[in-house]
Every structure is written in C-alpha cells, then in structure tokens.
Amino acid sequence: MRHPDNLKYTASHEWIRAEPDGTLTVGITDHAQDALGDLVFVELPELGRKLAAEEACAVVESVKAASDVYAPAAGEVVAVNRAVADAPGDLNKDPYASWLFRIKPAAGSAPAGLLDAAAYEKGLS
C-alpha cells in the first residue's frame, strides 16, 4: 500500500491535504479502501454544513461494511466531489486522486493529531 509523503493522515484512516487557499481536502487512505473492499456507495456532507473537529460527516460503504469519515478540524464544507458519489469504485482505483470533500477551517481551528506517512504506516503494523 502507498501513503504519499505530501499528505497528512488520521488514525481513523482519512488523508488530508492543505490547499494554498487554506482549505483542507479530505479523502480515505489506501488502507481504508483496501479494508472495506469494493466500494458501492458514498454519502457526502452538504455544502455549507458546519462541522466540529472529528465529527462524522460522510460515509463510504462497500458490499461488506460501511465506515464513517471524520472532519479533521472544525469548519465549513466548501466543496464536495460529486463525481466520487457517482462512481464510488474510483476510490478503490486511486484513493488519493478521489477526494471526498473540502473544509474551510473555522478561525483558530487547526487539525490536531495528524500523522505523517511514516507514523501512519507504523500505526498500521
């Protein structure tokens, strides 16, 4: 499995990419998609939804399980990837290209407890 060094990770298997505009792009890791198997459904948060840090805000579902996706910081959902909701299997093909949503962190809110790729991989073993 691969876990790109330019991303941060959570213990609950989300990846986070800080964007130049200050937003955070969120997806699920290669480990998460592999553990779930063939994904058949993705439920995305509503645009404009205000989230608390670590709040369950999206769902990815396979034929064998469903898993919540959590917000990495408090803030507002500013974009969702409708294409992945229409083609959930894209997450299995390349989970790092198939992001789920973007959040604009609330003032003074920053993601906490994020892991670099090495620390995330160490936690998997």
N, CA, C and O of each residue as an XYZ file, in Angstrom:
500
protein
N       0.834     -1.185      0.000
C       0.000      0.000      0.000
C       0.872      1.239      0.000
O       1.992      1.245      0.511
N       0.328      2.272     -0.582
C       1.103      3.502     -0.650
C       0.410      4.606      0.152
O      -0.817      4.682      0.229
N       1.243      5.448      0.739
C       0.763      6.581      1.522
C       1.688      7.758      1.204
O       2.764      7.877      1.789
N       1.270      8.627      0.279
C       2.138      9.724     -0.170
C       2.652     10.603      0.973
O       1.925     10.915      1.916
N       3.908     10.989      0.862
C       4.560     11.805      1.886
C       4.035     13.230      1.953
O       4.211     13.899      2.971
N       3.391     13.713      0.887
C       2.916     15.100      0.879
C       1.562     15.276      1.562
O       1.025     16.384      1.595
N       1.003     14.187      2.111
C      -0.289     14.246      2.796
C      -0.096     14.013      4.289
O       0.945     13.527      4.730
N      -1.122     14.369      5.053
C      -1.186     14.027      6.473
C      -2.300     12.999      6.631
O      -3.165     12.867      5.765
N      -2.270     12.276      7.741
C      -3.191     11.155      7.952
C      -3.765     11.187      9.360
O      -3.177     11.759     10.278
N      -4.932     10.558      9.509
C      -5.541     10.421     10.830
C      -5.535      8.946     11.222
O      -5.415      8.063     10.373
N      -5.663      8.702     12.498
C      -5.744      7.322     12.981
C      -7.014      6.640     12.485
O      -7.083      5.411     12.463
N      -8.024      7.422     12.083
C      -9.271      6.853     11.569
C      -9.249      6.696     10.043
O     -10.291      6.481      9.424
N      -8.051      6.804      9.437
C      -7.785      6.463      8.034
C      -8.293      7.467      7.009
O      -8.685      7.086      5.906
N      -8.286      8.746      7.366
C      -8.504      9.794      6.385
C      -7.142     10.376      6.002
O      -6.206     10.382      6.801
N      -7.055     10.866      4.756
C      -5.886     11.667      4.381
C      -6.341     13.110      4.259
O      -7.497     13.391      3.943
N      -5.400     14.029      4.520
C      -5.683     15.453      4.481
C      -4.586     16.149      3.698
O      -3.397     15.908      3.907
N      -5.016     17.026      2.780
C      -4.066     17.842      2.023
C      -4.424     19.303      2.259
O      -5.549     19.725      1.989
N      -3.462     20.076      2.764
C      -3.656     21.511      2.946
C      -3.518     22.181      1.581
O      -2.523     21.986      0.883
N      -4.520     22.969      1.210
C      -4.529     23.652     -0.079
C      -3.986     25.078      0.077
O      -4.018     25.632      1.176
N      -3.484     25.683     -1.025
C      -2.938     27.044     -0.947
C      -3.933     28.083     -0.422
O      -3.526     29.088      0.160
N      -5.236     27.847     -0.623
C      -6.246     28.807     -0.160
C      -6.631     28.614      1.306
O      -7.525     29.297      1.805
N      -5.967     27.691      1.999
C      -6.244     27.470      3.414
C      -7.269     26.378      3.683
O      -7.477     25.998      4.836
N      -7.914     25.868      2.638
C      -8.875     24.782      2.846
C      -8.130     23.459      3.015
O      -6.940     23.354      2.715
N      -8.845     22.470      3.495
C      -8.308     21.126      3.670
C      -9.112     20.160      2.809
O     -10.337     20.103      2.910
N      -8.431     19.413      1.973
C      -9.069     18.386      1.168
C      -8.968     17.073      1.927
O      -7.913     16.738      2.465
N     -10.082     16.320      1.968
C     -10.156     15.098      2.767
C     -10.572     13.918      1.901
O     -11.467     14.031      1.064
N      -9.915     12.791      2.112
C     -10.272     11.541      1.439
C      -9.982     10.377      2.359
O      -9.625     10.568      3.521
N     -10.137      9.164      1.838
C      -9.807      7.980      2.633
C      -8.500      7.385      2.119
O      -8.157      7.526      0.946
N      -7.790      6.728      3.004
C      -6.476      6.188      2.658
C      -6.586      4.894      1.851
O      -7.644      4.271      1.756
N      -5.461      4.528      1.285
C      -5.354      3.259      0.572
C      -5.686      2.102      1.514
O      -6.358      1.148      1.124
N      -5.213      2.195      2.747
C      -5.509      1.153      3.736
C      -7.023      1.036      3.959
O      -7.558     -0.071      4.015
N      -7.708      2.172      4.087
C      -9.156      2.166      4.325
C      -9.911      1.523      3.170
O     -10.773      0.672      3.392
N      -9.597      1.919      1.940
C     -10.328      1.363      0.805
C     -10.040     -0.121      0.664
O     -10.922     -0.890      0.283
N      -8.808     -0.535      0.968
C      -8.449     -1.951      0.885
C      -9.201     -2.772      1.935
O      -9.680     -3.868      1.642
N      -9.304     -2.245      3.150
C     -10.007     -2.950      4.226
C     -11.504     -3.066      3.939
O     -12.128     -4.076      4.268
N     -12.075     -2.030      3.326
C     -13.505     -2.054      3.024
C     -13.838     -2.948      1.836
O     -14.906     -3.561      1.807
N     -12.952     -3.031      0.870
C     -13.235     -3.798     -0.343
C     -13.919     -2.923     -1.374
O     -13.801     -1.698     -1.329
N     -14.625     -3.534     -2.294
C     -15.242     -2.803     -3.403
C     -16.297     -1.825     -2.894
O     -17.324     -2.228     -2.348
N     -16.029     -0.545     -3.080
C     -16.942      0.486     -2.612
C     -18.110      0.653     -3.576
O     -17.934      0.692     -4.794
N     -19.312      0.750     -2.999
C     -20.521      0.817     -3.812
C     -21.367      2.063     -3.542
O     -22.300      2.353     -4.291
N     -21.042      2.805     -2.468
C     -21.855      3.966     -2.107
C     -21.006      4.958     -1.325
O     -20.208      4.570     -0.472
N     -21.183      6.238     -1.622
C     -20.531      7.313     -0.885
C     -21.581      8.361     -0.558
O     -22.285      8.840     -1.446
N     -21.685      8.712      0.708
C     -22.565      9.800      1.143
C     -21.683     10.963      1.560
O     -20.869     10.833      2.475
N     -21.841     12.092      0.898
C     -21.024     13.270      1.150
C     -21.767     14.255      2.038
O     -22.997     14.247      2.072
N     -21.039     15.103      2.758
C     -21.710     16.133      3.560
C     -22.314     17.203      2.651
O     -21.907     17.353      1.499
N     -23.273     17.931      3.173
C     -23.896     19.018      2.413
C     -22.965     20.232      2.360
O     -22.284     20.545      3.336
N     -22.945     20.903      1.221
C     -22.203     22.161      1.108
C     -22.720     23.136      2.161
O     -23.926     23.238      2.385
N     -21.808     23.844      2.800
C     -22.192     24.820      3.802
C     -22.369     24.244      5.197
O     -22.541     24.995      6.158
N     -22.330     22.926      5.322
C     -22.503     22.300      6.629
C     -21.356     22.699      7.551
O     -20.190     22.647      7.162
N     -21.692     23.091      8.761
C     -20.693     23.419      9.778
C     -20.369     22.136     10.541
O     -21.264     21.422     10.994
N     -19.078     21.860     10.672
C     -18.624     20.626     11.303
C     -17.782     20.908     12.533
O     -17.055     21.900     12.592
N     -17.890     20.033     13.501
C     -16.989     20.045     14.650
C     -15.792     19.172     14.310
O     -15.896     18.271     13.477
N     -14.669     19.428     14.939
C     -13.492     18.590     14.735
C     -13.835     17.159     15.120
O     -14.454     16.918     16.156
N     -13.435     16.222     14.292
C     -13.632     14.789     14.488
C     -15.100     14.354     14.415
O     -15.445     13.266     14.877
N     -15.962     15.194     13.839
C     -17.374     14.834     13.645
C     -17.511     13.931     12.421
O     -16.911     14.197     11.380
N     -18.302     12.862     12.547
C     -18.609     12.016     11.394
C     -19.439     12.851     10.427
O     -20.463     13.419     10.807
N     -18.989     12.923      9.170
C     -19.685     13.806      8.234
C     -19.901     13.191      6.859
O     -20.601     13.775      6.033
N     -19.323     12.038      6.596
C     -19.501     11.344      5.324
C     -19.477      9.845      5.610
O     -19.053      9.409      6.681
N     -19.939      9.066      4.635
C     -19.955      7.606      4.776
C     -19.468      6.989      3.477
O     -19.857      7.413      2.389
N     -18.612      5.980      3.603
C     -18.227      5.151      2.465
C     -18.691      3.737      2.781
O     -18.510      3.241      3.893
N     -19.291      3.100      1.783
C     -19.898      1.792      2.008
C     -19.472      0.806      0.929
O     -19.442      1.126     -0.259
N     -19.146     -0.394      1.376
C     -18.822     -1.480      0.450
C     -19.874     -2.552      0.599
O     -20.830     -2.392      1.357
N     -19.701     -3.650     -0.126
C     -20.654     -4.749     -0.021
C     -20.565     -5.426      1.344
O     -21.485     -6.141      1.741
N     -19.458     -5.207      2.069
C     -19.302     -5.888      3.352
C     -19.340     -4.979      4.578
O     -19.488     -5.476      5.694
N     -19.210     -3.658      4.405
C     -19.177     -2.778      5.576
C     -19.417     -1.327      5.168
O     -19.303     -0.960      3.999
N     -19.749     -0.519      6.162
C     -19.851      0.928      5.985
C     -18.923      1.575      7.000
O     -18.711      1.047      8.091
N     -18.378      2.717      6.631
C     -17.439      3.392      7.517
C     -17.684      4.894      7.468
O     -17.877      5.471      6.398
N     -17.674      5.520      8.647
C     -17.792      6.969      8.718
C     -16.473      7.618      8.326
O     -15.400      7.035      8.486
N     -16.575      8.825      7.813
C     -15.419      9.664      7.520
C     -15.564     10.888      8.417
O     -16.650     11.454      8.538
N     -14.452     11.295      9.049
C     -14.484     12.334     10.069
C     -13.821     13.620      9.603
O     -12.879     13.597      8.812
N     -14.326     14.744     10.103
C     -13.745     16.052      9.801
C     -12.422     16.206     10.548
O     -12.354     15.911     11.741
N     -11.376     16.660      9.871
C     -10.081     16.814     10.536
C      -9.983     18.064     11.416
O      -9.074     18.177     12.238
N     -10.921     19.002     11.242
C     -10.925     20.249     12.007
C     -12.344     20.799     11.993
O     -13.161     20.409     11.158
N     -12.632     21.706     12.921
C     -13.915     22.405     12.895
C     -13.913     23.350     11.707
O     -12.889     23.956     11.393
N     -15.056     23.476     11.046
C     -15.139     24.388      9.914
C     -16.364     24.137      9.065
O     -17.311     23.478      9.493
N     -16.334     24.668      7.861
C     -17.466     24.603      6.937
C     -17.087     23.833      5.677
O     -15.998     24.015      5.132
N     -17.989     22.979      5.224
C     -17.790     22.241      3.976
C     -17.956     23.230      2.821
O     -19.012     23.841      2.659
N     -16.892     23.378      2.018
C     -16.915     24.349      0.915
C     -16.918     23.683     -0.463
O     -17.138     24.355     -1.471
N     -16.676     22.375     -0.516
C     -16.724     21.654     -1.791
C     -16.925     20.176     -1.507
O     -16.458     19.656     -0.494
N     -17.623     19.507     -2.412
C     -17.776     18.051     -2.352
C     -17.482     17.491     -3.735
O     -17.699     18.158     -4.746
N     -16.994     16.277     -3.769
C     -16.641     15.633     -5.030
C     -17.799     14.733     -5.475
O     -17.825     13.538     -5.181
N     -18.741     15.329     -6.181
C     -19.922     14.578     -6.634
C     -19.538     13.426     -7.565
O     -20.244     12.420     -7.629
N     -18.427     13.570     -8.282
C     -18.001     12.506     -9.204
C     -17.738     11.205     -8.455
O     -18.044     10.129     -8.968
N     -17.179     11.284     -7.258
C     -16.901     10.064     -6.496
C     -18.199      9.465     -5.937
O     -18.281      8.252     -5.741
N     -19.200     10.291     -5.683
C     -20.500      9.767     -5.252
C     -21.156      9.005     -6.404
O     -21.849      8.013     -6.179
N     -20.936      9.468     -7.635
C     -21.496      8.805     -8.814
C     -20.711      7.551     -9.207
O     -21.257      6.644     -9.836
N     -19.434      7.503     -8.836
C     -18.568      6.367     -9.195
C     -17.695      5.995     -7.988
O     -16.491      6.251     -7.999
N     -18.293      5.391     -6.943
C     -17.549      5.070     -5.720
C     -16.332      4.173     -5.959
O     -15.361      4.238     -5.206
N     -16.375      3.352     -6.981
C     -15.268      2.464     -7.281
C     -13.974      3.195     -7.607
O     -12.894      2.608     -7.548
N     -14.081      4.487     -7.955
C     -12.875      5.274     -8.217
C     -11.993      5.353     -6.968
O     -10.772      5.471     -7.074
N     -12.613      5.288     -5.788
C     -11.835      5.282     -4.546
C     -10.959      4.042     -4.448
O      -9.864      4.101     -3.887
N     -11.421      2.933     -4.981
C     -10.617      1.716     -4.978
C      -9.459      1.817     -5.964
O      -8.380      1.280     -5.713
N      -9.679      2.502     -7.081
C      -8.638      2.626     -8.107
C      -7.515      3.542     -7.655
O      -6.341      3.203     -7.806
N      -7.861      4.705     -7.099
C      -6.855      5.660     -6.636
C      -7.461      6.536     -5.541
O      -8.024      7.593     -5.826
N      -7.343      6.091     -4.286
C      -7.967      6.842     -3.202
C      -7.364      8.229     -2.990
O      -7.989      9.073     -2.348
N      -6.172      8.483     -3.512
C      -5.548      9.793     -3.318
C      -5.928     10.781     -4.409
O      -5.719     11.983     -4.242
N      -6.472     10.318     -5.504
C      -6.986     11.201     -6.549
C      -8.476     11.462     -6.335
O      -9.013     12.456     -6.825
N      -9.136     10.577     -5.612
C     -10.589     10.650     -5.420
C     -10.917     11.214     -4.041
O     -11.287     10.476     -3.128
N     -10.779     12.513     -3.905
C     -11.091     13.174     -2.649
C     -12.595     13.177     -2.403
O     -13.382     12.971     -3.326
N     -12.990     13.412     -1.150
C     -14.411     13.405     -0.793
C     -14.972     14.811     -0.611
O     -15.984     15.157     -1.222
N     -14.322     15.628      0.226
C     -14.833     16.973      0.484
C     -13.688     17.892      0.892
O     -12.595     17.446      1.240
N     -13.983     19.210      0.838
C     -13.037     20.225      1.308
C     -13.705     21.015      2.420
O     -14.897     21.316      2.369
N     -12.913     21.337      3.414
C     -13.411     22.084      4.557
C     -12.571     23.346      4.731
O     -11.347     23.313      4.598
N     -13.241     24.459      5.031
C     -12.549     25.695      5.386
C     -12.526     25.728      6.906
O     -13.572     25.894      7.534
N     -11.344     25.570      7.513
C     -11.287     25.552      8.975
C     -11.822     26.850      9.580
O     -11.609     27.937      9.044
N     -12.514     26.711     10.696
C     -13.001     27.866     11.428
C     -11.811     28.647     11.976
O     -10.739     28.080     12.188
N     -11.996     29.933     12.203
C     -10.919     30.767     12.751
C     -10.391     30.136     14.033
O     -11.154     29.798     14.938
N      -9.095     29.988     14.092
C      -8.462     29.416     15.278
C      -8.525     27.902     15.355
O      -8.021     27.315     16.313
N      -9.136     27.251     14.361
C      -9.231     25.788     14.364
C      -8.204     25.211     13.400
O      -8.160     25.570     12.223
N      -7.401     24.332     13.912
C      -6.407     23.657     13.070
C      -6.516     22.167     13.338
O      -6.861     21.761     14.448
N      -6.230     21.357     12.349
C      -6.278     19.913     12.570
C      -5.280     19.515     13.659
O      -4.156     20.015     13.699
N      -5.701     18.624     14.525
C      -4.824     18.145     15.598
C      -4.599     16.656     15.438
O      -5.456     15.943     14.916
N      -3.462     16.196     15.880
C      -3.189     14.766     15.888
C      -2.942     14.153     14.527
O      -3.077     12.940     14.365
N      -2.578     14.971     13.535
C      -2.312     14.419     12.211
C      -0.957     13.725     12.183
O      -0.021     14.125     12.875
N      -0.875     12.697     11.383
C       0.329     11.880     11.276
C       0.975     12.082      9.920
O       0.285     12.304      8.924
N       2.305     12.006      9.877
C       2.954     11.959      8.579
C       2.871     10.524      8.072
O       2.420      9.636      8.796
N       3.299     10.294      6.843
C       3.154      8.969      6.227
C       3.854      7.884      7.047
O       3.294      6.805      7.243
N       5.068      8.155      7.529
C       5.808      7.152      8.294
C       5.094      6.787      9.586
O       5.002      5.608      9.928
N       4.592      7.775     10.303
C       3.883      7.497     11.558
C       2.572      6.749     11.290
O       2.204      5.845     12.039
N       1.875      7.132     10.219
C       0.633      6.426      9.870
C       0.927      4.957      9.566
O       0.247      4.065     10.072
N       1.936      4.716      8.743
C       2.283      3.326      8.382
C       2.724      2.531      9.609
O       2.413      1.346      9.726
N       3.440      3.172     10.512
C       3.865      2.490     11.744
C       2.651      2.060     12.561
O       2.649      0.981     13.154
N       1.614      2.905     12.593
C       0.395      2.576     13.316
C      -0.401      1.439     12.700
O      -1.245      0.840     13.368
N      -0.144      1.136     11.440
C      -0.857      0.046     10.766
C      -0.263     -1.319     11.086
O      -0.924     -2.345     10.925
N       0.987     -1.327     11.539
C       1.655     -2.619     11.780
C       1.434     -3.125     13.183
O       1.930     -4.194     13.539
